[in-house]
Amino acid sequence: DMSFDEAAEFFSEYPKIAKILNTVCDVGLGYLKLGQPSPTISGGEAQRIKLSKEISKKRHGEYTT
């Protein structure tokens, strides 16, 4: 029952996990709960989740922050 904002703070010592959680927070979805069923989110929220997933991916040969 932890939000992405809470999880990002909790896992801040683990860079790989924190990076993924922080990208979700960066697109404004920090209020969503971890494990929240996808049918309970709006279409706009679903698009921002997809966006955060793409942002957090490491691309071959590209520098990511």
C-alpha positions in Angstrom: 0.0 0.0 0.0 2.9 2.3 -0.9 2.7 5.1 -3.4 5.5 5.6 -6.0 6.6 8.8 -4.1 6.9 6.7 -0.9 8.6 3.9 -2.7 11.1 6.2 -4.4 12.1 7.5 -0.9 12.2 4.0 0.6 14.4 2.6 -2.2 16.6 5.6 -2.6 19.7 3.5 -1.6 19.1 1.2 -4.6 19.9 3.2 -7.8 18.4 0.7 -10.3 15.1 0.6 -8.5 15.1 4.3 -7.6 15.7 5.3 -11.2 12.6 3.5 -12.3 10.4 4.8 -9.5 11.7 8.4 -9.9 10.8 8.4 -13.6 7.2 7.6 -12.7 7.3 10.4 -10.1 8.9 12.8 -12.7 6.0 12.4 -15.1 3.6 13.3 -12.2 2.3 9.9 -11.2 3.9 9.6 -7.7 0.5 9.5 -6.1 -0.4 6.1 -7.7 0.0 3.0 -5.6 2.5 0.2 -6.4 0.6 -2.7 -7.9 -2.5 -0.7 -8.7 -4.5 -2.6 -11.3 -4.3 -1.0 -14.7 -8.1 -0.9 -15.2 -8.3 1.6 -12.3 -6.1 4.2 -14.0 -7.1 6.7 -16.7 -5.9 6.7 -20.3 -3.7 9.7 -19.6 -2.1 8.0 -16.6 -1.5 4.9 -18.7 0.2 7.0 -21.4 2.5 8.6 -18.8 3.4 5.2 -17.4 4.4 4.1 -20.9 6.4 7.3 -21.2 8.2 6.8 -17.9 9.0 3.2 -19.0 10.7 4.4 -22.2 12.6 7.2 -20.3 14.0 4.7 -17.8 15.3 2.2 -20.4 19.0 2.3 -21.1 19.6 2.7 -24.8 22.5 1.1 -26.5 25.1 3.8 -27.2 23.1 6.7 -25.7 23.8 8.5 -22.5 20.9 8.5 -20.0 20.7 10.4 -16.8 
